[in-house]
């Protein structure tokens, strides 16, 4: 019998993966660390370490289970440094005439494997609640693809927090009880950190020597095996889930994690299963240890947003990545790469991103994303930044979150209005504004928070598109009722800030 190659990609570290369950005696499992994957965007060094270490440990686990694994390390002399190159090399080595793989998540890799000269049999990725075909069927004929209705279908399918066909306690959504500011709390549980073992330290040194990307490597403490990912998950479920809902949108200096789960990288790598994660959270509600608003909000992020974003990405295809509905053409300010800034909120969000490869969804959406949108930064540059700097950034989830939800580049496929705000929202939800060089309460002038004038400047320059938007009409009425001289001053401040950003000056 001619050998077959079983190709396992870096985010397919799941024993029940469709390609692995299809393996038969004599098949060769192929895994490869290649520069093509490590450098298609300048990934945060911690992200590279996480992927490579988790891959190496997964390969060892497969060998222990009896699989024959042909594993290529990044610095192997014979490494071709491309995924297709490694397939060709291994096929020649083992006399294999066919490749079996699970469908890649990203369009880029799908295209590369489609062009492989060795025949590739692609199996569906069954690790998601909603298959590609199911999402396509759900989307067919709908004028608007709103996540809320998709989420309800996923709740029904999974049976999570359900009473028959209806939601438990009669409500699908408990956001009204969530999203409160947080106070500093020395007793707030901290997520577990995993000290690098010898294998992880070897990868850290490899990455340190090979990559000069944005991001620190000195504080790597992410889980690199399923066993450790389960420890991280159970710690969150036991200690932080009860506070998750209330604190999910809060931001505090010196407390980058608050009560967040920090399990998204493990879900994206395949070390954790989305349904098992949600079932553990649901059990905490039924046991009386976590409130419904926290559990429902958490489950919505997993089987609602995560699955919905994947569906949107796959439905719209590679063209989605090129969208720029607002024709934004500005450059990404240097402060996003650790350059100087006088804005405390940007400094805090970028600083913890540099240190931990992590910022939670509101720091991404309403601080860095909000500013980029108001400042007219080209959405492709914003997308590349998010894809590069975060530990959980893979394209299928990053692109729709950034281009659709954050930057409105898709023209409203995901969001019914742009996610923008003045400095008042950031001041309400964080302690960033205290001690900032800018005054969040000032509306105009050199000391006014840049968010304040840029907010109105954005609304003014995009009025033709948004004035009839039902969710934005009130803000245009507020703008129109301002004194003409005040509006002129606000727009002049916005022009001045836009000019400074265009020239690369510090704001």
N, C-alpha and C positions, 0 to 999 in steps of 0.2 A: 504494500500500500504506500503510495507516494505521500510524503509528509506534507502537512499543511502548517502555515504560520498562523498563530493566534495573536493578533496585534492588540496590545493593551496600551491605551493612551494615558497620559499623566493624570487625567482627571477621571479615570475609570477604575479606581482602586477598590473594587467591590467583588467579593468572592462569587456572588450570584450573578455577575455580569453575563449578559446573553452570550457573548463570545466565549467566555470561559465554560459556561454550561454546555456549549456546543462542542467543546474539545473532546477528542477521542484519543485513544492510545497511539503514540507515535507523533502527535502534533507537537510543535515547538512554540512555546509562548515567547513573543518578541516584545521587549520593552527597550526604549532608547531615550537617553538624554542627548538632545541635539541643540546646537547653537541656533538653528532656525527657529525653534520654539522659545528659546531663552532670550532672543533678541528681536523678535518681530515688533516688540515695543520695549522700551527700557524699564523692564519690571523692577520693582523694589527688590533689593537683595534678599530680604526675608521671604518674599514670595518664591523666589528661585530656590532658596534653601528648603522651604516647606515642600515644594513639589519634588525636588530631587531626593530628599531624604525619605519622604513618604513612599516614593516609587521604589527606592532601594529596599525598604523594609517590607513592602508588599511583595516584591519579587522573592525575597527570602521566605516569606510565608507561603508563597505558591510552591517553592521548591520543597518546603517541609511537607506540603500536602501531596507531593509526588509528581508535580509538573516539571517538565524540562523547560528551563527558562534561559533564553539567550538575551542577556542584558548588556547594553552598551552604556558605559559611563562617558560623561562629557569629555574627559581627557584621555580616553582610549585612543591609541595611535591610529587604529584603523577606522575610527568613527568618520562617517561621511558628512556628519553634521546636518543632515536633513532626514525627515521621517521616511520619505519615499526612498531616499538613498539607502537607508538602513534596511528597508524591506527588500530592496533589490539585492543587497549584499548578503542578507541572511537567507534569501531564497536560493542564491547560488551556493552558499555554504552547505545548506541542508538538502538541496535538491528538491525544494518545495515548488509546487506549481500553482498554489492557491493561497490566498490570505482570507482569514475569517476575522472580522472585526465588528465591534458595536458602533453604531452610527456616532460620528464625532459631533460635538455640540456646536462648534463654530463653522461658519460658512467657509472660512479660509482653509481649514483642514479637510473639510468635505471635498472641496475642489481639488486639493492636492491628491487625495486618495482616489478620486474619480479618474485622475490622469495617470495613475500608477500603471506601468506596463505589465505588472503581474496582476492577474485576475483577482479582484477583491469582492468577496461576498459580505455585504453589510447587513447586520441584524439590528432590529430596533432596540433603542435604549429603554428598558423597562423600569428604570429606577425613578421614573416620574409618575405622579398621579394621573396626569393627562398626556396621552400620546399625541404625536403630531397630527395624526388623522382625526382624533377626537376634537382637537382644538379647531382644526379646519372646518369640521362639521358644525361645531358650536358657532363659529364666526360667520358662516355662510348666510348671506342675505341680511345681515345686521348693518344698519347705518353707523352705529356707534358700538365699539367693543369695550364696554365698561367693566372694569375689574370686579366691581361689587356683585354683578350677576353671575360672572364666571365663578367667583368665590363661593357663591351659594350652591352652585352645581357641584363643586368639589367637596363641600361640606356634606351634601347629600350622598355623594358617591362614597366618601370615606366613613360616613356615619359618625362624624365627630361633633360633639355638643348638639346632638339631635334628639328630638322627641318624635319618633316616627319620621314623617316627612317635613316636620316643622322644627325651627331652631329651639333649643332649650331655653326656657324662660321667655319664649315668645319674641326674642329679638336676635337679629343676625349680627348686629354691630353694637359694641359698647364703648365707642370712642368718646362719647360725652362724659364718661367717668374717667377717662385717661388723659394723658398728655398735660401734665401739670409741671410747673417749675420744681426744681429739686434744691434742697438745702445741703450744704456740706455736712457729711456724717462720717465720723471716724470709724463707726461700727458697720458701715455698709460693707457687705462681703465682697472680697476681691476675687476675680476669676483665677483659677489655678494656673500656675506657670510650670512648664516642664523643662527642667534643666537639661541642656543638650548632653546626650551620651556620646561615646567615642565616634559612632558613625555620623551623628549629626555634626559634631565638631569637625570631622573630616570634610563634610560638605561645606560647612561655613568657611573653612580656609580655602577651599576650591573656589567658592563664589567670591570671596574677598580678593583672590588673586586674579580672577578673570573678568570681573565686572566693576565698572566705575559708575554705577547708577545712583540716582537720588535715593537716599534712605540709609538708615543706620543698621548695623549688624550686631551691635554690642548687647542688645537686649532681646535676643531671640528666645522665645519661650513657648512656642506653639506646639500642639500635639502633632506627632508624626505617625501615629499608628491608630488603628481603630480602638484599641484598648484605652489609650490615653484620651482619644476623642470622647469616648463614653464617660470617662472621669470628668471631663470638662462639661459635658451635657448634664450629667447627674448633679454636679455641683450647682449649675444654674437652676435646674429644676427644684432642687432642695432649698437653696439659699436665696436666689435672686428673682425667681419667677413671681413671687407674690408682689414684688415692687415694680415689676417690669412695665406694666401698663401705665402706671402713674408717672414713671420716669423716662418713658421711651423717647420723648421729644426734648427732654431737658439737656442742658449743657453746663458743665462746671469746669473752671480752671482746676488743674491738678487732679481731676478725677475723670480720665478719658473713657472709662468703661461703665460707670454708674451701675445699672442693673441689667445691662444687655447680656445676651447669651454668648456672643463670640463663637458661634458654631457654624457660621456660613461657610468658612473655608473648608470645614470638614464635610459639610453637605456637598459642596461643589467638587471636592476630590472623590467623593463616593465612600468616605469612611463612615458616614452616618446615613441612615435612611430617613427620608422626610416623614413617612408615616409613623415610624417608631418614635421619632421626636415628638410629633403631635400627640400620639397616644399617651406618652409619659406626662405631657402637660395636662391633658384632659383628666388623667387619673388624679392629679393633684387637686383639681377642682372637685371631683366627686368625693375625694377624701376630706374635703374641707380645709385644705392647706393653702389654697391659692384662690383668689377671687375670680369670678367669671370674666371681669373686664380685662384682667391680666392674661388669662388663658386664651380667651377669644382673640385678643389683639396679637398674641404670639402666633397662634395657629393661622391667623389671616396672613401674616407675613410669609409663612412657609407654604401653605397650599393655595393661598390667594395670590399675593404679589409674585412670589418666586415662579410659580407655574405659569402665571399669566404673562410675565415678562418673556419667558422662554417661548410661549406660544406666539406672541407678537413678533419676536425676532425671527422665528422660523417661517411664519406666515408671510412676512413681507420680503424676506430674502436679502441678498447682499446690497441691493439698491437702498435699503433703509439707512445704511451707514453713510450715505452721501447726502442725506436730506439737510436742508437749511432753510426752513420755511420763512424765517425772519431776515434772511440774507445778512446774517452777522458775519463780519469779516475781520474783527479785531484780533490782535495777538494775545496769547495767554500771558498775563503779567508775571514778571520774574519772581514775585512773592509766592507763587504757587510752587516754585522749585526751591523754596527756602530763602529767597531774596528778602531784603529789608522791607518792612511795612510798618506803618503807624497804626494800622487797624488791629486791635487786640483780638477780635474774633477770628480773623484770617490767620493771624500769627499762631493762635492756639490750635486751630484745626489743622493747619499745615505742619506745625511743630509736632503734634502727636502722630500725624501721618508719617512724618519722617522717622520718628522714634519707633513706632509700633506697627507701621504699615496698616493702620486702622483708624477709622473715624466712623461714628455711627450715622444713621441715615439722615438725621436732621442737620448734622454738621455738613454732610455732603450736599443735601438739598437746599437748605436755607442759609448757609454761610457761603461755602465755596461755589456751589452751583448758582445760588441766587445772585451773587456778585458777578459771576461770569455772564449770566444772562442779562442783567441790567447794564453791564458794561459793553455788551455787543461782541463778546469774544466768539470767534468762529467755532461752531459746535464740534467740528472734527478735532480741533485742538483740545477742547474740554474732554471729549470722549477719550482721546489718547492719554490724557493726564490721569483720569480715573482708572483706566485700564492698566496703567503703568504702576500706580503708587499703592494700590490696596491689595491686601493679602487675599481677599475673596473675589478679586476682579477677573472673571472670565468673560469673553465677549458676549455670549448669549444672554447673560443677565446684565452686564454692564451697559451695553449699547442701548437697549430700550429704556433703562433707568436714566441714563445720561441724556441721550438725544431726544427721548420722548418726554419723560416726566420732568427732568430738570431743565432742559434747554428749549423745550417746545419746538425743536427742529423738525419734528414730524407733522407739524401743523395741527395737532389736536387728536391724533390717533389714540394716544394714551390719556392725556390730560385735557380736561374740558376748558382749562384756562392756564396761563403761565403760573408757576409757583414762584411768586415774587413777593417781597415785603420791604418795608422801610426798616430802619434800625429799631423801631419800637418792638417788633416781634422778637428780635434777637435779645433785646434788653429784658423782655418779659420772661423769656425761656432760659436765660443764662445769667452768669455773673461776669460776662466778658466786658461789658460796657464800663464797669467800675474801674477807674484808673486808666481808661483808654485815652490816647492823645486827642481823640475827637469827642465831641459832646453829642450824645445821642438825642438830647432834647432840643438842640439847636436845629432850626430848619434851613437856615442859609448862612453863608459866610465860610471863611477858611477853617473854622473849628467845627463846623457841622459834620455829623457822621456822613460819610459818602453814600451810604445806603439811602439817606433821606432824599437828596436831590436826584440821585440816579433812578430811584423808584419812579418819581414823577416824570423825569426825562424819558424813561422807557415808555411810560403810558402815552406821553405826548407824541413821541416819534412813531409809535405804532397804533395811533388812534384809529386810523382807517380800518385796521383789522379787528380791533377789540371793542370799539365803542358800542357795537350791537350785542356783545357777549352778555348774556343775562347775569352772569356771575361777576362782571366787571363794571356794569353800568353805574353802580353806586359810587365807585371810586372816581369815575369821570364826572359825576355830578358834584362830588366834593371838590375836584380840581376846578371845575367851571365856576364854582361859588367863591373861590379864593380871589382876593384882590388882584387886579391886573399887574400891579407893580410887584407883588409878591411872586406871582407866577413867572414874571420876567426874571426876577432874581434867582429863583430856583432853576430855571432853564439855563441861565448864565453860569451858575455853579456846576450844573451838569455838563455843559459844554467845556468848562475849564477842566473838570475831572477827566472827561473823555480825551481831551487833548493831552493831558499829562500821561494818561495810560498809553496813548498812541506813541508818545515819545519815550516811553520806558522809564518815566520818572516815578519816584516813590510816592505812594499814597497810603 
